[in-house]
Amino acid sequence: MLTPTDIDFLTHSLTFWDNLKPIEQQLILDYTMPLTYKQGTTIHGGNRDCIGVLLVKSGTLRTYLLSDEGKEVTLYRLSSGDICILSASCLLKNITFDVHIDAEVDTQILLIDSSIFARITSQNIYVENFSYKVAAEKFSHVIWAMEQILFMSFDKRLAIFLIDEATKNNSNTIYLTHEQIAKYMGSAREVVSRMLKYFANEGWVQLSRGSITLMNKKCLRALM
């Protein structure tokens, strides 16, 4: 059952709320449920399943592609206030690839039932526009991720990743293993370790077990 806080979060997150009919508003309230996922839980496993629209209340979700060989490529992350439409890809025409979504940390979400959201989308142009706008914004992140993989040298990609992580966490120390970084970047752990060792030898980063501290952001930014 939704709490008053959940309802307030929901109505503010859905910018089309005031353009819904009262019966449509009630349908969304009736078919939205609060869920909590533990760190590492797979929320959406691909296979073109359509679990619904995700609204992130707290925590972080990672959206990624997974190859048949088990290689992962991170497309983007979702944090508090973000909305995921690709978890309800059945709502969008011409979506032909499957994404996986994991909880990076303990995460609280509101899940809107896909069939109810699809029904309202088909009847309300404001909801349809909202859905495609959110999808378009996320696809811009997908294109950026693909551009990095296809056209950027790895030292530049790694520098961008480290700076982005430090900025996101508001800390010069990043608590990730080389294996985790490789997973996020769609690379091999050996490649990440080799480049981090080079950065460390240059004095740009300091490596510790399970963490990396940025020592010279200016030099890292020069690679970007």
TAFEN-V637005 format. One record per backbone hydrogen bond with DSSP energy under -0.5 kcal/mol. CO is the residue of the C=O (numbers start at 1). NH is the residue of the N-H. If there is no record, write none. Layout:
co = (CO & CO)
nh = (NH & NH)
//
This chain:
co = (3 & 4 & 5 & 6 & 7 & 8 & 9 & 10 & 13 & 14 & 16 & 17 & 21 & 21 & 22 & 23 & 24 & 25 & 26 & 27 & 29 & 31 & 33 & 35 & 37 & 38 & 41 & 41 & 44 & 46 & 53 & 54 & 54 & 55 & 55 & 56 & 58 & 59 & 60 & 60 & 61 & 62 & 63 & 63 & 64 & 65 & 67 & 71 & 73 & 76 & 78 & 79 & 82 & 83 & 84 & 85 & 86 & 87 & 87 & 88 & 89 & 92 & 94 & 99 & 100 & 101 & 101 & 102 & 102 & 103 & 107 & 108 & 108 & 109 & 110 & 110 & 111 & 111 & 112 & 113 & 114 & 115 & 116 & 117 & 118 & 119 & 120 & 120 & 124 & 125 & 126 & 127 & 128 & 129 & 130 & 131 & 132 & 133 & 134 & 135 & 136 & 137 & 138 & 139 & 140 & 141 & 142 & 143 & 144 & 145 & 146 & 147 & 147 & 148 & 153 & 154 & 155 & 156 & 157 & 158 & 159 & 160 & 161 & 162 & 163 & 164 & 165 & 166 & 166 & 167 & 172 & 172 & 173 & 174 & 174 & 177 & 178 & 179 & 180 & 181 & 182 & 182 & 183 & 184 & 188 & 189 & 190 & 191 & 192 & 193 & 194 & 195 & 196 & 197 & 198 & 199 & 199 & 200 & 204 & 204 & 206 & 208 & 211 & 212 & 212 & 213 & 213 & 216 & 217 & 218 & 219 & 220 & 220 & 221)
nh = (7 & 8 & 9 & 10 & 11 & 12 & 13 & 14 & 15 & 17 & 19 & 20 & 24 & 25 & 26 & 27 & 28 & 29 & 30 & 31 & 32 & 113 & 111 & 109 & 107 & 41 & 43 & 103 & 101 & 49 & 112 & 56 & 84 & 57 & 110 & 81 & 108 & 80 & 104 & 105 & 78 & 102 & 75 & 76 & 100 & 73 & 70 & 67 & 65 & 63 & 61 & 82 & 56 & 85 & 54 & 88 & 89 & 51 & 52 & 91 & 92 & 95 & 96 & 46 & 64 & 43 & 44 & 62 & 104 & 40 & 37 & 57 & 58 & 35 & 55 & 112 & 33 & 113 & 53 & 117 & 118 & 119 & 120 & 121 & 122 & 123 & 123 & 124 & 128 & 129 & 130 & 131 & 132 & 133 & 134 & 135 & 136 & 137 & 138 & 139 & 140 & 141 & 142 & 143 & 144 & 145 & 146 & 147 & 148 & 149 & 150 & 151 & 152 & 152 & 157 & 158 & 159 & 160 & 161 & 162 & 163 & 164 & 165 & 166 & 167 & 168 & 169 & 170 & 171 & 170 & 174 & 214 & 175 & 176 & 212 & 181 & 182 & 183 & 184 & 185 & 186 & 187 & 186 & 74 & 192 & 193 & 194 & 195 & 196 & 197 & 198 & 199 & 200 & 201 & 202 & 204 & 205 & 203 & 215 & 216 & 213 & 211 & 208 & 174 & 214 & 206 & 215 & 220 & 221 & 222 & 223 & 223 & 224 & 224)
//
